[in-house]
Each structure stands twice: as structure tokens, then as C-alpha cells.
Amino acid sequence: MATLQFKDKQVETPDNESIQLACQEADIPFGCRSGLCRTCEVIIDDGEENLSKLNKLEEQVDLPPKHRLACQCVAKKGIIKLHSVFDE
């Protein structure tokens, strides 16, 4: 199981699964759920190596370093610390 750590919550998610449901559980906002609106953009504070590589959609929206779309990325394993861009 991969573990997503948010500022005040920790959620487990199966290895090699999308982090979308775990992020929803931690109150990360979602809009379209297809990567177009960027509402679910998160910043990876630690454990970036435990996530899948950027997919084509994430590459097309030209995300800043350490930013991911929660509706698009997959937790491979381990611990990932992250927060919403709206928490800045």
C-alpha cells in the first residue's frame, strides 16, 4: 500500500493505483476529473519518486516542477507527502 500524507490527514491507497480517491478523501478539490481544469493540482513535498511519471496530459498542461494533477497520477508505492495548490 502507498501512503499519501496531507497536512492533517494520512490516506492509504493500493500500489499502482490512481491517487484520485485518496485525494478526494483528504478534501483535495476536483472539477472535471479528466485533467483539463487543473482544480486537483497538488504539490509534491516529498516522495515524488513514488509516483508515476508525468503522463501526456500532464506534460501538455506544462505543470511547474513538483506539481501533479491528482486525477492523473498513480502512486507506485511508499510514502508521498503532498498538498493542494490552494493550501499555499
DSSP file (Angstrom, degrees, kcal/mol; ACC not computed):
  #  RESIDUE AA STRUCTURE BP1 BP2  ACC     N-H-->O    O-->H-N    N-H-->O    O-->H-N    TCO  KAPPA ALPHA  PHI   PSI    X-CA   Y-CA   Z-CA
    1    1 A M              0   0    0      0, 0.0    77,-0.3     0, 0.0     2,-0.3   0.000 360.0 360.0 360.0 137.5    0.0    0.0    0.0
    2    2 A A  E     -A   13   0A   0     11,-3.0    11,-2.7    75,-0.2     2,-0.5  -0.677 360.0-143.0 -89.2 151.9    1.1    3.5   -0.8
    3    3 A T  E     -Ab  12  79A   0     75,-3.1    77,-2.9    -2,-0.3     2,-0.5  -0.974   6.5-158.8-121.7 124.7    0.5    6.2    1.8
    4    4 A L  E     -Ab  11  80A   0      7,-3.3     7,-2.7    -2,-0.5     2,-0.6  -0.896  10.6-159.9-100.1 125.9   -0.5    9.8    1.0
    5    5 A Q  E     -Ab  10  81A   0     75,-3.2    77,-2.4    -2,-0.5     5,-0.2  -0.929  11.0-179.9-111.4 121.8    0.3   12.3    3.7
    6    6 A F        -     0   0    0      3,-3.5     3,-0.4    -2,-0.6    77,-0.1  -0.551  49.3 -87.1-106.5 176.1   -1.5   15.6    3.7
    7    7 A K  S    S+     0   0    0     75,-0.3    76,-0.1     1,-0.2     3,-0.1   0.842 123.1   7.7 -58.8 -34.1   -1.0   18.3    6.3
    8    8 A D  S    S+     0   0    0     18,-0.1     2,-0.3     1,-0.1    -1,-0.2   0.182 125.5  54.7-133.1  19.1   -3.6   16.9    8.7
    9    9 A K        -     0   0    0     -3,-0.4    -3,-3.5     2,-0.0     2,-0.4  -0.997  54.1-155.4-153.1 149.8   -4.6   13.5    7.2
   10   10 A Q  E     -A    5   0A   0     -2,-0.3     2,-0.4    -5,-0.2    -5,-0.2  -0.999  16.9-176.9-128.8 129.8   -3.0   10.3    6.1
   11   11 A V  E     -A    4   0A   0     -7,-2.7    -7,-3.3    -2,-0.4     2,-0.3  -0.991  15.8-142.7-131.7 132.4   -4.7    8.0    3.5
   12   12 A E  E     -A    3   0A   0     -2,-0.4    -9,-0.2    -9,-0.2    -2,-0.0  -0.692  19.6-179.5 -92.0 147.9   -3.6    4.7    2.2
   13   13 A T  E     -A    2   0A   0    -11,-2.7   -11,-3.0    -2,-0.3     3,-0.1  -0.991  36.0 -93.4-142.8 145.6   -4.1    3.7   -1.4
   14   14 A P    >   -     0   0    0      0, 0.0     3,-1.0     0, 0.0    61,-0.2  -0.262  50.9 -96.6 -59.2 144.6   -3.3    0.5   -3.3
   15   15 A D  T 3  S+     0   0    0      1,-0.2    61,-0.2    59,-0.1    62,-0.2  -0.291 108.4  18.7 -57.2 146.1    0.1    0.4   -5.1
   16   16 A N  T 3  S+     0   0    0     59,-2.2     2,-0.3     1,-0.2    -1,-0.2   0.786 101.0 119.6  60.9  32.5   -0.1    1.2   -8.7
   17   17 A E  E <  S-E   75   0B   0     -3,-1.0    58,-2.4    58,-1.0    -1,-0.2  -0.879  72.9 -90.5-121.6 156.1   -3.5    2.9   -8.4
   18   18 A S  E     -E   74   0B   0     -2,-0.3     4,-0.3    56,-0.3     3,-0.3  -0.298  26.2-140.5 -58.3 146.6   -4.6    6.4   -9.2
   19   19 A I  S  > S+     0   0    0     54,-1.9     4,-2.5    51,-0.4     5,-0.2   0.405  76.9 102.2 -89.4   2.8   -4.4    8.8   -6.2
   20   20 A Q  H  > S+     0   0    0     53,-0.3     4,-2.3     1,-0.2     5,-0.2   0.911  80.5  44.1 -56.1 -51.1   -7.7   10.4   -7.1
   21   21 A L  H  > S+     0   0    0     -3,-0.3     4,-2.2     1,-0.2    -1,-0.2   0.902 114.0  50.4 -64.2 -41.0   -9.9    8.7   -4.5
   22   22 A A  H  > S+     0   0    0     -4,-0.3     4,-1.1     1,-0.2    -1,-0.2   0.898 111.7  48.7 -63.5 -39.7   -7.3    9.1   -1.7
   23   23 A C  H  <>S+     0   0    0     -4,-2.5     5,-2.7     2,-0.2    -2,-0.2   0.878 108.9  52.5 -68.3 -37.6   -7.1   12.9   -2.5
   24   24 A Q  H ><5S+     0   0    0     -4,-2.3     3,-1.8    -5,-0.2    -1,-0.2   0.906 106.0  54.8 -62.5 -39.8  -10.8   13.2   -2.6
   25   25 A E  H 3<5S+     0   0    0     -4,-2.2    -1,-0.2     1,-0.3    -2,-0.2   0.802 107.6  50.4 -61.7 -29.0  -10.9   11.6    0.9
   26   26 A A  T 3<5S-     0   0    0     -4,-1.1    -1,-0.3    -3,-0.2    -2,-0.2   0.208 122.7-107.1 -95.4  14.2   -8.4   14.3    2.0
   27   27 A D  T < 5 +     0   0    0     -3,-1.8    -3,-0.2     1,-0.2    -2,-0.1   0.735  60.1 160.2  68.0  26.7  -10.6   17.1    0.6
   28   28 A I      < -     0   0    0     -5,-2.7    -1,-0.2    -8,-0.1    12,-0.1  -0.672  46.6-113.5 -71.1 131.0   -8.5   18.0   -2.4
   29   29 A P        -     0   0    0      0, 0.0     2,-0.4     0, 0.0    -1,-0.1  -0.395  34.5-168.9 -71.3 145.0  -10.9   19.8   -4.8
   30   30 A F        +     0   0    0      1,-0.1    -3,-0.0    -2,-0.1   -10,-0.0  -0.985  15.2 166.9-131.0 143.2  -11.8   18.2   -8.1
   31   31 A G  S    S+     0   0    0     -2,-0.4    -1,-0.1     0, 0.0     0, 0.0   0.533  76.9   2.8-114.7 -91.5  -13.6   19.7  -11.0
   32   32 A C  S    S-     0   0    0      1,-0.1    -2,-0.0     0, 0.0     0, 0.0   0.737  75.1-146.7 -76.9 -24.4  -13.6   17.8  -14.4
   33   33 A R  S    S+     0   0    0      1,-0.1    -1,-0.1   -13,-0.0   -13,-0.0   0.608  80.4  87.7  64.2  15.0  -11.6   14.7  -13.2
   34   34 A S  S    S-     0   0    0     23,-0.0    -1,-0.1    38,-0.0    38,-0.0   0.235 105.2-104.0-125.9  13.5  -10.1   14.5  -16.6
   35   35 A G  S    S+     0   0    0      1,-0.0    26,-0.1    23,-0.0    37,-0.0   0.525  93.8 101.7  84.3   6.5   -7.0   16.7  -16.2
   36   36 A L  S    S+     0   0    0      1,-0.1    -1,-0.0     2,-0.0     0, 0.0   0.807  78.9  44.3 -93.6 -31.4   -8.3   19.8  -18.1
   37   37 A C  S    S-     0   0    0      1,-0.0    -1,-0.1     0, 0.0    -7,-0.0   0.707  86.2-143.7 -90.8 -19.5   -9.4   22.2  -15.4
   38   38 A R    >   +     0   0    0      1,-0.1     3,-1.5     2,-0.1    32,-0.1   0.590  58.1 131.6  66.2  13.8   -6.3   21.7  -13.0
   39   39 A T  T 3  S+     0   0    0      1,-0.3    47,-0.2   -11,-0.0    46,-0.2   0.865  70.4  52.2 -60.4 -35.8   -8.6   22.1  -10.0
   40   40 A C  T 3  S+     0   0    0    -12,-0.1    30,-1.7    44,-0.1    -1,-0.3   0.181  77.7 143.4 -89.0  17.5   -6.9   19.0   -8.5
   41   41 A E  E <   -C   69   0A   0     -3,-1.5    44,-1.9    28,-0.2    45,-0.3  -0.381  27.8-174.3 -62.5 129.6   -3.4   20.3   -8.9
   42   42 A V  E     -CD  68  84A   0     26,-2.9    26,-2.4    42,-0.2     2,-0.5  -0.859  22.5-131.1-123.7 159.1   -1.2   19.2   -6.0
   43   43 A I  E     -CD  67  83A   0     40,-3.2    40,-1.8    -2,-0.3     2,-0.7  -0.950  19.8-136.6-111.2 128.4    2.4   20.0   -4.9
   44   44 A I  E     + D   0  82A   0     22,-3.4    38,-0.3    -2,-0.5     3,-0.1  -0.757  22.4 178.7 -88.1 114.7    4.6   17.0   -4.0
   45   45 A D  E     -     0   0A   0     36,-2.4     2,-0.3    -2,-0.7    37,-0.2   0.796  69.0  -8.0 -85.0 -31.4    6.5   17.9   -0.9
   46   46 A D  E    S+ D   0  81A   0     35,-1.7    35,-2.7     1,-0.1    -1,-0.3  -0.969 114.3  43.9-163.0 148.9    8.3   14.5   -0.6
   47   47 A G    >   +     0   0    0     -2,-0.3     3,-2.3    33,-0.2     4,-0.1   0.696  52.8 148.8  88.6  20.9    8.2   11.1   -2.2
   48   48 A E  G >   +     0   0    0      1,-0.3     3,-1.7     2,-0.2    32,-0.1   0.827  69.4  64.5 -56.0 -32.0    8.0   12.2   -5.8
   49   49 A E  G 3  S+     0   0    0      1,-0.3    -1,-0.3    27,-0.0    31,-0.1   0.656  92.4  64.2 -66.7 -14.5    9.9    9.1   -6.8
   50   50 A N  G <  S+     0   0    0     -3,-2.3    26,-3.1    29,-0.2    27,-1.1   0.359  93.3  78.3 -90.6   4.7    7.0    7.0   -5.5
   51   51 A L  B <  S-F   75   0B   0     -3,-1.7    24,-0.2    24,-0.2     3,-0.1  -0.761  89.4 -98.1-109.7 158.6    4.6    8.4   -8.2
   52   52 A S        -     0   0    0     22,-2.6    -1,-0.1    -2,-0.3     3,-0.1  -0.214  50.2 -92.4 -62.3 162.7    4.3    7.5  -11.8
   53   53 A K        -     0   0    0      1,-0.2    21,-0.2    20,-0.1    -1,-0.1  -0.347  58.6 -75.0 -70.9 161.2    6.0    9.8  -14.4
   54   54 A L        -     0   0    0     -3,-0.1    -1,-0.2     4,-0.1     2,-0.1  -0.323  52.8-137.2 -54.1 134.9    4.0   12.7  -15.9
   55   55 A N     >  -     0   0    0     -3,-0.1     4,-2.3     1,-0.1     5,-0.2  -0.382  30.1 -92.8 -88.1 177.2    1.5   11.3  -18.4
   56   56 A K  H  > S+     0   0    0      1,-0.2     4,-2.1     2,-0.2     5,-0.1   0.878 125.6  52.0 -59.5 -40.0    0.9   13.0  -21.8
   57   57 A L  H  > S+     0   0    0      2,-0.2     4,-1.5     1,-0.2    -1,-0.2   0.923 110.0  48.2 -63.7 -44.2   -1.9   15.1  -20.4
   58   58 A E  H  4>S+     0   0    0      1,-0.2     5,-0.9     2,-0.2     4,-0.4   0.881 111.1  51.7 -64.5 -37.0    0.2   16.4  -17.5
   59   59 A E  H ><5S+     0   0    0     -4,-2.3     3,-1.0     1,-0.2    -1,-0.2   0.882 106.6  54.6 -65.0 -37.3    3.0   17.2  -19.9
   60   60 A Q  H 3<5S+     0   0    0     -4,-2.1    -1,-0.2     1,-0.2    -2,-0.2   0.822 103.8  53.3 -68.0 -31.8    0.6   19.2  -22.2
   61   61 A V  T 3<5S-     0   0    0     -4,-1.5    -1,-0.2    -5,-0.1    -2,-0.2   0.491 105.2-132.0 -84.8  -0.5   -0.6   21.5  -19.4
   62   62 A D  T < 5 -     0   0    0     -3,-1.0    -3,-0.2    -4,-0.4    -2,-0.1   0.945  27.6-160.4  54.5  61.5    3.0   22.4  -18.6
   63   63 A L      < -     0   0    0     -5,-0.9    -1,-0.1     4,-0.1     3,-0.1  -0.419  19.2-110.1 -71.2 145.0    3.0   21.9  -14.8
   64   64 A P    >   -     0   0    0      0, 0.0     3,-1.8     0, 0.0    -1,-0.1  -0.279  55.4 -70.4 -64.1 162.0    5.7   23.5  -12.7
   65   65 A P  T 3  S+     0   0    0      0, 0.0     3,-0.1     0, 0.0   -21,-0.0  -0.266 122.2  16.0 -55.0 141.4    8.3   21.2  -11.1
   66   66 A K  T 3  S+     0   0    0      1,-0.2   -22,-3.4    -3,-0.1     2,-0.4   0.490  99.5 119.7  71.3   6.8    6.8   19.1   -8.3
   67   67 A H  E <   +C   43   0A   0     -3,-1.8     2,-0.3   -24,-0.2    -1,-0.2  -0.834  36.4 172.0-101.3 140.8    3.2   19.8   -9.4
   68   68 A R  E     -C   42   0A   0    -26,-2.4   -26,-2.9    -2,-0.4     2,-0.6  -0.934  36.4-115.8-139.3 162.0    0.9   17.0  -10.4
   69   69 A L  E >>  -C   41   0A   0     -2,-0.3     3,-2.0   -28,-0.2     4,-1.8  -0.918  21.1-150.3 -99.1 118.4   -2.7   16.5  -11.3
   70   70 A A  T 34 S+     0   0    0    -30,-1.7   -51,-0.4    -2,-0.6   -50,-0.2   0.766  95.4  58.7 -62.7 -25.2   -4.3   14.2   -8.7
   71   71 A C  T 34 S+     0   0    0      1,-0.2    -1,-0.3   -52,-0.1   -51,-0.1   0.596 114.4  36.9 -78.1  -8.6   -6.8   12.9  -11.3
   72   72 A Q  T <4 S+     0   0    0     -3,-2.0    -2,-0.2   -53,-0.0    -1,-0.2   0.692  96.2  84.3-116.0 -25.6   -3.9   11.7  -13.5
   73   73 A C     <  -     0   0    0     -4,-1.8   -54,-1.9   -18,-0.0     2,-0.4  -0.473  58.2-144.9 -93.2 160.0   -1.1   10.4  -11.4
   74   74 A V  E     -E   18   0B   0    -56,-0.2   -22,-2.6   -21,-0.2     2,-0.6  -0.935  13.0-130.6-121.8 136.5   -0.5    6.9   -9.9
   75   75 A A  E     -EF  17  51B   0    -58,-2.4   -59,-2.2    -2,-0.4   -58,-1.0  -0.787  19.7-173.7 -85.4 119.2    1.1    6.0   -6.6
   76   76 A K        -     0   0    0    -26,-3.1     2,-0.3    -2,-0.6    -1,-0.2   0.910  57.4 -57.5 -78.7 -43.5    3.6    3.3   -7.2
   77   77 A K  S    S+     0   0    0    -27,-1.1    -1,-0.3   -62,-0.2   -75,-0.2  -0.958  91.1  43.2-178.3 177.2    4.5    2.6   -3.6
   78   78 A G  S    S-     0   0    0    -77,-0.3   -75,-3.1    -2,-0.3     2,-0.4  -0.096  89.9 -32.0  72.0-159.4    5.8    4.2   -0.4
   79   79 A I  E     -b    3   0A   0    -77,-0.2     2,-0.4   -75,-0.1   -75,-0.2  -0.861  48.4-173.5-108.0 133.1    5.0    7.5    1.2
   80   80 A I  E     -b    4   0A   0    -77,-2.9   -75,-3.2    -2,-0.4     2,-0.5  -0.991   8.1-158.8-127.1 122.7    4.1   10.6   -0.7
   81   81 A K  E     +bD   5  46A   0    -35,-2.7   -36,-2.4    -2,-0.4   -35,-1.7  -0.888  29.5 149.3-102.0 129.1    3.7   13.9    1.1
   82   82 A L  E     - D   0  44A   0    -77,-2.4     2,-0.3    -2,-0.5   -75,-0.3  -0.957  26.3-163.2-152.4 166.4    1.6   16.5   -0.8
   83   83 A H  E     - D   0  43A   0    -40,-1.8   -40,-3.2    -2,-0.3     2,-0.1  -0.982  33.4 -94.0-151.3 159.4   -0.8   19.4   -0.5
   84   84 A S  E >   - D   0  42A   0     -2,-0.3     3,-1.7   -42,-0.2   -42,-0.2  -0.393  29.2-124.5 -71.5 148.6   -3.3   21.3   -2.7
   85   85 A V  G >  S+     0   0    0    -44,-1.9     3,-1.1     1,-0.3    -1,-0.1   0.746 112.9  64.9 -63.1 -21.5   -2.1   24.4   -4.6
   86   86 A F  G 3  S+     0   0    0    -45,-0.3    -1,-0.3     1,-0.2   -44,-0.1   0.586  89.0  66.8 -78.1  -9.1   -5.0   26.1   -2.8
   87   87 A D  G <         0   0    0     -3,-1.7    -1,-0.2     1,-0.2    -2,-0.2   0.421 360.0 360.0 -87.8   0.6   -3.3   25.5    0.5
   88   88 A E    <         0   0    0     -3,-1.1    -1,-0.2    -4,-0.1    -2,-0.1   0.471 360.0 360.0 -75.8 360.0   -0.4   27.9   -0.4
